[in-house]
Amino acid sequence: MANLTRYNNPRSLAERRSANTPRTFDEMWDTLWRDAWNMFDRDADSRHLAPAMDVVENENSVTIRVDLPGLDPGNVNVEVEGDTLTISGEMGDTVEKEGEQYHYRERSYGSFKRSLRLPDYVNAEKADASFKNGVLNLTLPKREESKPRRIQIHGHNKDAK
């Protein structure tokens, strides 16, 4: 630890500030909203939020994790119809109070709906759902008949008398 030396950035504070800070309010506004629409499904007629989702498979199950920060589990709907799983709900604070004026808003709000087709080897009737720290975890066990199984090979041993 005796060999540590302090790093001195060759650029001055003014140069760093001007490089990272938009010069006008319009540039700041454009920066804030440049990628905001990427959070929405572009295919839908009305825009819906598309919360981040992971689908993970192991030997025994398929697990779906959906990020739903700040949401109450009672405001989330999980439905299976045929081979389609649908997760939907309402996110965020949509109420603006009298006398308040937003200058910009980074928190997303509105309805969301995510659907995906389930493989035929999962048993949706035995699904288990939990909600912790703003993450919905949905575990769908695989059907027993779809799990890999070892087949014993029997053969004739030439050395046996």
WOTAUR-V234921 format. One record per pair of residues at least 12 apart in sequence whose ideal C-beta (glycine too) atoms are under 6 Angstrom apart, sorted by the first residue. I is the first residue (numbers start at 1). J is the second residue. Records with the same first field share a line. If there is no record, write none. Layout:
I->J, J
This chain:
32->104
48->111, 112, 113
49->91, 108, 110, 112
51->66, 67, 68, 112
52->67
53->66, 114
60->142
61->139, 141, 142
62->122, 140
63->139
64->138
65->135, 137
66->87, 136
67->135
68->134, 136
69->134
71->91
73->131
75->89, 90
76->89
78->129
80->124
83->117, 118
84->115, 117
85->116, 118
86->115
87->114
88->113
90->111
91->109, 112
92->107, 108, 109
94->109
121->142, 143, 146
122->140, 142
123->141, 143
124->140
126->141
127->140
